[in-house]
Structures are given as structure tokens and as C-alpha cells.
């Protein structure tokens, strides 16, 4: 009772063909194939961009403390 025999599958396929027709099923399979191709192309594009080295990230120099920077600005101001 848990498994389907060959006759069950034949009936299911016949009902699907009657409901959807051959034209709609072939169109659906063509759309699925185009989707798979687009997915593969997108994956290849991602691999190409991952192979390119990233530009170096600019870092800020945190060696000067705010109090040191404030004192150097005060001395350079002209009154």
C-alpha cells in the first residue's frame, strides 16, 4: 500500500497529459532549461568576480589621539 505500482504512474501521467497537454508541458520544460542555464551563467559570473583581487582597503591612522591633535591645531592658528 505504501509504494506505487507502474499502473499508478501510468494513470498519473495520463491525467497530467490530459490536464496540461503536450504543448504546455514542453513549454514548461523549456522554461526550466532556460532557468538552469541562467543559473549556471550567474554562478560562472560570480566565480569570475571572486577571482579578481579586491582593491586594498584604506585604513585610518589612529596613532594620534584627539588631545594631541587639538593641541597641534591650537598652536598653528593665527590670531
N, C-alpha and C positions, 0 to 999 in steps of 0.2 A: 504494500500500500504506500510506502514511503518513496519509491522510485517510479519514474515514468517510463512506460514501455515505448517502443517505436511507434505504436498506433497513437499514443497520446501526442507525440511530437508531430506526426503527420496531420492530425486534426488541428493542432495549434497553428502549424504553418499554413494550412488551408484557410483557416479563419483569418489569419493576418493578411494573407494574399487577397481574400475577398474584401476585407475592410479597407485596406490601403491601396491595393492594386500594384502591378509591377512597376508602373511609371513612378509612383511616389516613393517606393522603396529604393529604386535605383537612384532617384534624385537625392534621397536621404543619404545613401551610401556615398554618393559623390561629394555631398557637403561634408560628411565625416572625413573623407580623404583629404579634402582641401583644408579642413581644420587641423588635421595631423601634420600636413606639410607646413602650414603656417606656424605651428608649434615648434617643429624641428628647426625652421628657419630662425625663429626667435631665440631658440636655445643656442644656435650657432652664433648669432649676433652677440648674445651675452658672453659667450666664450671669447669672442674677438675683443670685446671691450675689456674683459678681465685680463687679457694678455698684455694690454698696453700698460706701461708703468704709469702710476699716478704721479701728478705733479707734487713736488715736495710741499709740505705744509709749513707755512711761516709761523714761527713761534715768537712770542713776546719775551723780551729780556726783563725778568723780574728781579734782577740784582740790585737795582736802585729802589730804595724804599721811598714811600711818599714824603717822609720828613726830609730826606736828603734832597729830593727833587725840589721841594718847596724852598729849602734854604738856597739852593743854587739859583732859583728863579728870582729870589729877593735880591741877591747880590748883583744880578745883571740888569735890574730895572734902573732906568734913568729917571730921576725926579725932576 
